[in-house]
Amino acid sequence: MAIFIFILGTILGSFYLVIATRLPLNEDVLLSRSHCDKCLHQLKWYNLIPLLSYLFQLGKCPYCHKEISLIHFITELITGLSFLVLYLLYGISYEFFMGLIIVSLVIIIFISDFKYMVILDSPLIVFAILSFIVKVVYLKIETALYGILCGVALFCVMLLIEQLGKIIFKREALGGGDIKFGFLIGLILEFRLGLIAIILSTFLALPYSVASLYIIKKDEVPYGPFLAGALLIVFLTSSKFLALFNFLFRI
Ligand SMILES: [Zn+2]
């Protein structure tokens, strides 16, 4: 089972890379055949085996012999390992499936937002539907519906931050993708933990923003990866936060 889940992760990781790098360019990702980025030669199934094809082809395209970016290998490996770790931590459970959804979001958003400064709508919609289904199956329909309510609330919080940013800094503080992502964070974590994730994300983004402003002299920073990272951290440590809430509300 563990091996199967690892392999599934590497296959999905390969697909996530395609989504995150081709969708922003309006390329069809479901119907078009996989091809080499350099020579556009169509790839055969045995050129597309996650991890192994890259290793056996020594990181080069089998047709034009130009180098294939290491990001392919890294994305497949990280997704596979993350899936495996979630299985070893939680077994087949609510936490496992929700963890898979969060890890998938983290990987897609990391790549698309750092590369193109965009958070794609379609993965957000697909994973919102999947998290709703997981909540209905493992928890209760009421909990899933409450999640949607929390999603709307956090969407409004993000909208408020964006509007305040516009008034105070006279410029766009958040992208539309970040605000929509706020809905998903609320749906998955519910309101209190979702709010903590948003606060945590600002702390995570701060060192990078300062560094990119003063070192690379770039004043536009992708915020999605930090939101996604905070979502993952709060999800993995949620029991600690919930215990803290209970403690605080008792005193
Ligand atoms: Zn090629």
Residues whose N, C-alpha, C, O or C-beta is under 5 A from the ligand:
A	BS01	ZN	C36 K38 C39 C61 Y63 C64 H65
